[in-house]
């Protein structure tokens, strides 16, 4: 949820449910093995005490539809909302960075860059040709970070009602 805007979280939860309700659902999805938000798809940055300070969720874009089923089912069960016709945010041929978040007080200390570099390495290990992500056009600081790491503009996109830019880091 830290990687999503509050507006986005409220959109999925709907008018009759709270952010706490959405948080509870997302926590369950992290515990699932077959969810796009699964712990299996998550790289975690910790501090010297072992506290989580950042995460990067990524998965093979070819698996989007099978991984998204768990989210769609959960939204239907928890919020009585159907998102089965949601636009695709990725496709086969890229390791897709779905979510990247760093605890607010620790931003600007290189944690996001380290997570991005580790995710790029994950893409190499999986033998995928690229690592991709969508960045909200209203978030130029994030886009600057991605470009500094080596991501390049591919095309414009709209996801969740927001104008986005599709960026990729080409691996081969």
C-alpha positions in Angstrom: 0.0 0.0 0.0 2.9 2.3 0.6 3.7 2.1 -3.1 0.2 2.9 -4.1 -1.5 6.3 -3.7 -4.2 6.6 -1.1 -6.6 7.4 -3.9 -5.7 4.1 -5.6 -6.2 2.1 -2.5 -9.6 3.8 -1.8 -10.6 3.1 -5.5 -10.1 -0.7 -5.0 -11.7 -0.8 -1.6 -14.7 1.2 -2.8 -16.8 3.7 -0.9 -18.2 1.3 1.7 -14.8 0.0 2.9 -11.9 1.6 4.7 -8.2 1.7 4.1 -7.9 -0.7 7.0 -10.1 -3.2 5.1 -7.9 -2.8 2.1 -4.7 -3.3 4.2 -6.2 -6.5 5.7 -6.9 -7.9 2.2 -3.4 -6.9 0.9 -1.8 -8.5 3.9 -3.5 -11.8 3.1 -2.4 -11.5 -0.5 1.3 -11.1 0.6 1.0 -14.4 2.5 -0.4 -16.2 -0.6 2.0 -18.0 -2.9 -0.1 -17.4 -6.1 -0.6 -13.6 -5.8 1.2 -10.9 -7.7 1.8 -9.4 -4.2 3.2 -12.6 -2.8 6.2 -12.7 -0.5 7.7 -15.0 -3.2 7.8 -12.0 -5.5 9.2 -9.6 -3.0 12.7 -8.4 -2.3 13.1 -6.8 1.1 15.6 -4.3 2.4 16.2 -4.3 6.1 18.1 -2.1 8.5 20.8 -3.3 10.9 18.2 -4.4 13.4 16.3 -6.5 10.8 13.4 -4.0 10.4 11.9 -3.9 6.9 12.8 -0.5 5.4 11.8 -1.1 1.8 10.3 -3.6 -0.6 10.3 -4.3 -4.3 7.6 -6.6 -5.8 8.3 -8.0 -9.2 7.3 -10.9 -11.4 7.5 -12.2 -14.9 5.0 -10.2 -17.0 4.0 -13.5 -18.7 2.4 -14.5 -15.4 0.3 -11.4 -14.9 -3.0 -13.0 -15.6 -2.5 -16.0 -13.4 -1.1 -14.0 -10.5 -3.8 -11.3 -10.8 -6.6 -13.8 -10.4 -5.9 -13.9 -6.6 -6.3 -10.1 -6.4 -9.5 -10.1 -8.5 -11.0 -12.9 -6.4 -10.0 -11.2 -3.1 -11.6 -7.9 -4.2 -14.8 -9.7 -5.2 -14.9 -11.5 -1.8 -14.0 -8.6 0.4 -15.4 -5.6 -1.4 -18.0 -7.1 -3.8 -16.1 -5.4 -6.7 -15.1 -7.0 -9.9 -11.8 -6.0 -11.4 -11.5 -8.9 -13.9 -11.4 -6.5 -16.9 -8.5 -4.4 -15.5 -6.0 -3.2 -18.1 -2.7 -5.1 -18.3 0.2 -3.2 -16.9 2.9 -5.5 -18.3 3.3 -8.4 -20.8 5.6 -11.3 -21.6 9.2 -10.3 -22.0 9.8 -8.2 -18.9 10.3 -8.6 -15.2 7.6 -6.2 -14.1 8.2 -4.0 -11.0 4.7 -3.9 -9.6 5.5 -2.1 -6.4 8.5 -0.3 -4.9 8.3 1.4 -1.5 10.7 2.7 1.1 9.7 3.9 4.6 9.2 7.6 4.4 11.8 8.7 6.9 14.5 6.7 5.0 13.8 7.9 1.5 16.8 9.5 -0.3 19.3 7.2 1.3 19.9 4.8 -1.6 17.5 2.0 -0.5 15.2 2.3 -3.6 18.2 2.3 -5.9 19.6 -0.8 -4.1 16.3 -2.6 -4.5 16.1 -1.6 -8.2 19.6 -2.9 -8.8 18.7 -6.2 -7.0 15.6 -6.5 -9.1 17.6 -5.9 -12.3 19.8 -8.8 -11.2 16.8 -10.9 -10.6 15.7 -10.2 -14.2 19.1 -11.3 -15.5 18.9 -14.5 -13.4 15.5 -15.3 -14.9 16.8 -14.7 -18.4 14.3 -12.1 -19.3 15.1 -9.4 -21.9 14.0 -6.4 -19.8 12.8 -5.1 -16.5 9.8 -2.8 -16.8 7.6 -0.5 -14.7 5.0 2.1 -14.8 5.6 5.5 -13.2 2.9 8.0 -12.6 3.5 11.1 -14.7 2.8 13.1 -11.5 5.8 11.6 -9.8 8.9 13.1 -11.5 11.1 12.3 -8.5 10.5 8.6 -9.0 11.0 8.8 -12.7 14.3 10.7 -12.2 15.5 7.8 -9.9 14.5 5.2 -12.5 16.3 7.0 -15.3 19.4 7.4 -13.1 19.5 3.7 -12.7 19.2 3.2 -16.4 15.5 2.8 -17.2 14.4 4.3 -20.5 11.1 5.6 -21.8 9.1 3.1 -23.9 5.6 4.6 -24.2 2.7 6.2 -22.5 0.1 4.2 -20.6 -3.0 4.7 -18.5 -3.5 2.5 -15.5 -6.0 2.9 -12.6 -7.2 6.2 -14.2 -3.7 7.7 -14.0 -1.4 8.8 -16.8 1.7 6.7 -16.6 5.0 6.3 -18.4 6.2 2.8 -19.3 10.0 2.6 -18.6 12.3 -0.4 -19.2 15.8 -1.4 -18.3 17.0 -3.5 -21.3 19.0 -6.6 -20.2 19.9 -8.0 -23.6 
